[in-house]
């Protein structure tokens, strides 16, 4: 006969994982940085580069 599942242990593990993710998210938010900010900065830099050569004199 297979062992009986320990549902309370599984539930506690899920709760701990949620708590850990929530703490990590709060830490990222407190630092002021985030993935969204990094993406915006990464998109902004390359978009400026092509504009400069086009605005120069055409030879």
KALIN-V827874 format. One line per field, one symbol per residue. ss: DSSP state (H for helix, E for strand, - for the rest). psi: psi as a letter, one per 20 degrees, with the letter a starting at -180 (. if undefined). burial: + if it has 9 or more other ideal C-beta (glycine too) atoms within 8 Angstrom, else -. Layout:
ss=???
psi=???
burial=???
This chain:
ss=------HHHHHHHHHHHHHHHHHHHHHHHHH---HHHHHHHHHHHHHHHHHHHHH----
psi=pqqpqnhhggghggghgggghgggghgghhhirrhgghgghhhgghhhghhghhirqp.
burial=---------+-----------------+---------+---------------------
